[in-house]
Amino acid sequence: MKPVIKPNPPVSRASASAKTADSGDTRKPRSDGAEARSRLLLAALRLFAEKGFAKASTREIAESAGVNLAAIKYYFGDKAGLYRVVFSEPLGTACQGVDLSDPGLSLRDVLRIFFEDFVAPLKHGDVVQLAVRMHFREMLEPTGLWMEEIDRHIKPSHAGLVAVLLRHLNLSKADDDVHRLAFSLAGLALQLFVCRDVIDAIRPKLINTPAAVDQWAIRLVDYGEAMVAMEIARRQMLGSAIASTASAKKAKKP
């Protein structure tokens, strides 16, 4: 088993500048700092996706980005800090800061927010595909970040979606079918990331522009509503069947 990465906290430009001031060095950060950071992120994303954390060296990343090796320490602390940022930043976190449990939101409102936010990274094209490949490599060669992602983001997101479904299914407690429905709804959007190469090969116009991604999000809302409606109908039919069986048994009693 490989050891879990415990990266140092990323070094922000503000904190780095403060340390410089404290040491008496009056040099100012370069004006192209944001561009250098972006180049580092993209280079690291490509190399981490291709080689994994262990085999992608910081020197190779810096050379690919066209920056000084010290820039990695300046912006990210160390290699592990860079890996952590690259792992999460390109895809973001679905529905971060959005309260899907707000009772004022209709089911369609919730699904619209959920799916639009989920598929938004697809508008960034190749960068997202690299991020997906990096996530796959992290699963195959774990450093600990994938399990951390599950605990910190995926579990809370799933719990929020389950809470919404409970409200619209008029249930007080989630059973296995509620969880199945929540996973299935998320799967509608997730398959766009996993199957991007397949979609590109079969029907690229469905996903190759921001407008196409927006249109797909609208359809996902429609499909999601249909899935919830079917689950409501299934439970109603099951309830009616149970009630009918109970009534028949009661009628047979002497």
ZATORRO-651856 format. One record per residue (C-alpha): residue number from 1; residue in three letters; x, y, z. Coordinates in nm, 2 decimals, always signed. Layout:
BEGIN
   resi   resn       c1       c2       c3
    NUM    ALA        X        Y        Z
...
# end
This chain:
BEGIN
   resi   resn       c1       c2       c3
      1    MET    +0.00    +0.00    +0.00
      2    LYS    +0.13    +0.34    -0.09
      3    PRO    +0.16    +0.61    +0.17
      4    VAL    -0.10    +0.88    +0.19
      5    ILE    +0.02    +1.22    +0.06
      6    LYS    +0.03    +1.48    +0.34
      7    PRO    +0.11    +1.80    +0.14
      8    ASN    +0.20    +2.12    +0.30
      9    PRO    -0.06    +2.39    +0.27
     10    PRO    -0.03    +2.58    -0.07
     11    VAL    +0.17    +2.89    -0.03
     12    SER    -0.04    +3.19    -0.14
     13    ARG    +0.11    +3.49    -0.32
     14    ALA    +0.00    +3.71    -0.03
     15    SER    +0.17    +3.50    +0.24
     16    ALA    +0.48    +3.47    +0.02
     17    SER    +0.49    +3.84    -0.02
     18    ALA    +0.45    +3.89    +0.35
     19    LYS    +0.74    +3.66    +0.43
     20    THR    +0.95    +3.85    +0.17
     21    ALA    +0.87    +4.18    +0.34
     22    ASP    +0.96    +4.04    +0.68
     23    SER    +1.29    +3.93    +0.56
     24    GLY    +1.37    +4.28    +0.43
     25    ASP    +1.35    +4.18    +0.06
     26    THR    +1.15    +4.45    -0.12
     27    ARG    +1.12    +4.26    -0.45
     28    LYS    +0.77    +4.26    -0.58
     29    PRO    +0.59    +3.95    -0.73
     30    ARG    +0.62    +3.93    -1.11
     31    SER    +0.33    +4.08    -1.30
     32    ASP    +0.30    +3.76    -1.50
     33    GLY    +0.25    +3.55    -1.19
     34    ALA    -0.10    +3.44    -1.26
     35    GLU    +0.00    +3.32    -1.61
     36    ALA    +0.30    +3.13    -1.47
     37    ARG    +0.07    +2.96    -1.21
     38    SER    -0.17    +2.86    -1.49
     39    ARG    +0.11    +2.72    -1.70
     40    LEU    +0.23    +2.52    -1.41
     41    LEU    -0.12    +2.38    -1.34
     42    LEU    -0.17    +2.28    -1.70
     43    ALA    +0.17    +2.12    -1.73
     44    ALA    +0.13    +1.93    -1.41
     45    LEU    -0.22    +1.82    -1.51
     46    ARG    -0.08    +1.67    -1.83
     47    LEU    +0.21    +1.50    -1.67
     48    PHE    +0.02    +1.37    -1.36
     49    ALA    -0.25    +1.23    -1.59
     50    GLU    +0.01    +1.06    -1.80
     51    LYS    +0.26    +0.94    -1.54
     52    GLY    +0.10    +0.96    -1.20
     53    PHE    +0.22    +1.14    -0.89
     54    ALA    +0.54    +0.93    -0.83
     55    LYS    +0.68    +0.94    -1.18
     56    ALA    +0.61    +1.30    -1.28
     57    SER    +0.91    +1.50    -1.15
     58    THR    +0.88    +1.87    -1.04
     59    ARG    +1.18    +1.95    -1.27
     60    GLU    +0.99    +1.80    -1.57
     61    ILE    +0.68    +1.99    -1.48
     62    ALA    +0.86    +2.32    -1.44
     63    GLU    +1.04    +2.27    -1.77
     64    SER    +0.72    +2.18    -1.95
     65    ALA    +0.55    +2.50    -1.81
     66    GLY    +0.85    +2.71    -1.90
     67    VAL    +0.90    +2.84    -1.55
     68    ASN    +1.17    +2.82    -1.28
     69    LEU    +1.17    +2.52    -1.05
     70    ALA    +1.13    +2.75    -0.75
     71    ALA    +0.79    +2.86    -0.88
     72    ILE    +0.64    +2.53    -0.76
     73    LYS    +0.74    +2.60    -0.41
     74    TYR    +0.63    +2.97    -0.44
     75    TYR    +0.28    +2.89    -0.55
     76    PHE    +0.21    +2.54    -0.41
     77    GLY    +0.45    +2.47    -0.13
     78    ASP    +0.58    +2.14    -0.28
     79    LYS    +0.50    +1.87    -0.53
     80    ALA    +0.22    +1.73    -0.31
     81    GLY    +0.07    +2.07    -0.28
     82    LEU    +0.07    +2.11    -0.65
     83    TYR    -0.08    +1.76    -0.70
     84    ARG    -0.36    +1.85    -0.46
     85    VAL    -0.45    +2.17    -0.64
     86    VAL    -0.43    +2.00    -0.98
     87    PHE    -0.65    +1.72    -0.86
     88    SER    -0.94    +1.94    -0.75
     89    GLU    -0.92    +2.28    -0.93
     90    PRO    -1.00    +2.18    -1.30
     91    LEU    -1.33    +2.00    -1.21
     92    GLY    -1.43    +2.21    -0.91
     93    THR    -1.69    +2.09    -0.66
     94    ALA    -2.05    +2.03    -0.77
     95    CYS    -2.30    +2.27    -0.62
     96    GLN    -2.05    +2.42    -0.38
     97    GLY    -2.21    +2.68    -0.16
     98    VAL    -2.56    +2.60    -0.29
     99    ASP    -2.83    +2.48    -0.05
    100    LEU    -3.02    +2.22    -0.24
    101    SER    -3.24    +2.15    +0.06
    102    ASP    -3.40    +2.49    +0.05
    103    PRO    -3.78    +2.41    +0.07
    104    GLY    -3.85    +2.71    -0.16
    105    LEU    -3.68    +2.52    -0.45
    106    SER    -3.90    +2.30    -0.67
    107    LEU    -3.77    +1.97    -0.78
    108    ARG    -3.70    +2.11    -1.13
    109    ASP    -3.51    +2.40    -0.97
    110    VAL    -3.29    +2.16    -0.77
    111    LEU    -3.22    +1.94    -1.07
    112    ARG    -3.14    +2.24    -1.29
    113    ILE    -2.89    +2.37    -1.03
    114    PHE    -2.74    +2.03    -0.98
    115    PHE    -2.69    +1.93    -1.34
    116    GLU    -2.58    +2.28    -1.47
    117    ASP    -2.31    +2.29    -1.20
    118    PHE    -2.21    +1.93    -1.26
    119    VAL    -2.16    +1.95    -1.63
    120    ALA    -2.02    +2.31    -1.64
    121    PRO    -1.65    +2.19    -1.65
    122    LEU    -1.72    +2.01    -1.98
    123    LYS    -1.71    +2.35    -2.14
    124    HIS    -1.33    +2.36    -2.09
    125    GLY    -1.27    +2.07    -2.33
    126    ASP    -0.94    +1.89    -2.32
    127    VAL    -0.85    +2.02    -1.98
    128    VAL    -1.14    +1.83    -1.83
    129    GLN    -1.05    +1.51    -2.01
    130    LEU    -0.70    +1.54    -1.86
    131    ALA    -0.85    +1.59    -1.52
    132    VAL    -1.07    +1.28    -1.56
    133    ARG    -0.77    +1.08    -1.66
    134    MET    -0.58    +1.21    -1.36
    135    HIS    -0.87    +1.10    -1.14
    136    PHE    -0.87    +0.75    -1.29
    137    ARG    -0.49    +0.73    -1.23
    138    GLU    -0.54    +0.84    -0.87
    139    MET    -0.79    +0.55    -0.83
    140    LEU    -0.54    +0.30    -0.97
    141    GLU    -0.24    +0.45    -0.79
    142    PRO    -0.39    +0.60    -0.48
    143    THR    -0.23    +0.87    -0.28
    144    GLY    -0.52    +0.93    -0.05
    145    LEU    -0.67    +1.22    -0.23
    146    TRP    -0.95    +1.02    -0.39
    147    MET    -1.08    +0.89    -0.05
    148    GLU    -1.05    +1.24    +0.08
    149    GLU    -1.26    +1.37    -0.21
    150    ILE    -1.52    +1.11    -0.13
    151    ASP    -1.54    +1.21    +0.23
    152    ARG    -1.52    +1.58    +0.19
    153    HIS    -1.73    +1.64    -0.12
    154    ILE    -1.90    +1.34    -0.27
    155    LYS    -2.06    +1.21    +0.05
    156    PRO    -2.21    +1.55    +0.14
    157    SER    -2.33    +1.61    -0.22
    158    HIS    -2.50    +1.27    -0.22
    159    ALA    -2.65    +1.34    +0.13
    160    GLY    -2.79    +1.67    +0.00
    161    LEU    -2.95    +1.50    -0.30
    162    VAL    -3.10    +1.23    -0.08
    163    ALA    -3.25    +1.50    +0.14
    164    VAL    -3.41    +1.66    -0.16
    165    LEU    -3.55    +1.33    -0.28
    166    LEU    -3.69    +1.25    +0.07
    167    ARG    -3.88    +1.58    +0.06
    168    HIS    -4.03    +1.52    -0.29
    169    LEU    -4.10    +1.15    -0.22
    170    ASN    -4.27    +1.25    +0.11
    171    LEU    -4.05    +1.01    +0.31
    172    SER    -3.89    +1.06    +0.65
    173    LYS    -3.60    +0.81    +0.61
    174    ALA    -3.39    +0.70    +0.31
    175    ASP    -3.42    +0.34    +0.21
    176    ASP    -3.20    +0.16    -0.05
    177    ASP    -3.42    +0.27    -0.34
    178    VAL    -3.38    +0.64    -0.25
    179    HIS    -3.00    +0.59    -0.25
    180    ARG    -3.02    +0.41    -0.58
    181    LEU    -3.22    +0.70    -0.73
    182    ALA    -2.96    +0.95    -0.60
    183    PHE    -2.67    +0.76    -0.75
    184    SER    -2.86    +0.72    -1.08
    185    LEU    -2.93    +1.09    -1.11
    186    ALA    -2.56    +1.17    -1.05
    187    GLY    -2.47    +0.90    -1.30
    188    LEU    -2.67    +1.08    -1.57
    189    ALA    -2.41    +1.36    -1.56
    190    LEU    -2.11    +1.15    -1.46
    191    GLN    -2.13    +0.94    -1.77
    192    LEU    -2.07    +1.25    -1.99
    193    PHE    -1.72    +1.27    -1.83
    194    VAL    -1.65    +0.90    -1.84
    195    CYS    -1.78    +0.85    -2.19
    196    ARG    -1.66    +1.17    -2.35
    197    ASP    -1.43    +0.98    -2.60
    198    VAL    -1.72    +0.76    -2.70
    199    ILE    -1.96    +1.06    -2.75
    200    ASP    -1.69    +1.24    -2.95
    201    ALA    -1.66    +0.93    -3.17
    202    ILE    -2.03    +0.88    -3.22
    203    ARG    -2.20    +1.22    -3.20
    204    PRO    -1.94    +1.49    -3.12
    205    LYS    -2.18    +1.78    -3.18
    206    LEU    -2.37    +1.68    -2.87
    207    ILE    -2.09    +1.80    -2.65
    208    ASN    -1.83    +2.00    -2.84
    209    THR    -1.96    +2.35    -2.76
    210    PRO    -2.07    +2.53    -2.45
    211    ALA    -2.42    +2.57    -2.60
    212    ALA    -2.43    +2.19    -2.66
    213    VAL    -2.33    +2.13    -2.29
    214    ASP    -2.60    +2.37    -2.18
    215    GLN    -2.86    +2.19    -2.39
    216    TRP    -2.75    +1.85    -2.25
    217    ALA    -2.80    +1.99    -1.90
    218    ILE    -3.16    +2.09    -1.98
    219    ARG    -3.23    +1.74    -2.11
    220    LEU    -3.07    +1.59    -1.79
    221    VAL    -3.32    +1.79    -1.59
    222    ASP    -3.61    +1.64    -1.80
    223    TYR    -3.47    +1.29    -1.76
    224    GLY    -3.42    +1.34    -1.38
    225    GLU    -3.77    +1.46    -1.33
    226    ALA    -3.90    +1.15    -1.52
    227    MET    -3.69    +0.93    -1.30
    228    VAL    -3.83    +1.08    -0.98
    229    ALA    -4.18    +1.07    -1.12
    230    MET    -4.14    +0.70    -1.19
    231    GLU    -4.01    +0.63    -0.84
    232    ILE    -4.31    +0.82    -0.70
    233    ALA    -4.55    +0.61    -0.92
    234    ARG    -4.37    +0.29    -0.82
    235    ARG    -4.41    +0.36    -0.45
    236    GLN    -4.77    +0.45    -0.50
    237    MET    -4.84    +0.12    -0.68
    238    LEU    -4.66    -0.07    -0.42
    239    GLY    -4.85    +0.10    -0.14
    240    SER    -5.18    +0.02    -0.32
    241    ALA    -5.08    -0.34    -0.37
    242    ILE    -4.99    -0.38    +0.00
    243    ALA    -5.32    -0.21    +0.10
    244    SER    -5.52    -0.44    -0.13
    245    THR    -5.35    -0.75    +0.01
    246    ALA    -5.42    -0.64    +0.36
    247    SER    -5.78    -0.57    +0.29
    248    ALA    -5.82    -0.91    +0.12
    249    LYS    -5.67    -1.09    +0.42
    250    LYS    -5.89    -0.90    +0.65
    251    ALA    -6.20    -0.99    +0.45
    252    LYS    -6.12    -1.36    +0.47
    253    LYS    -6.11    -1.36    +0.85
    254    PRO    -6.42    -1.52    +1.01
# end
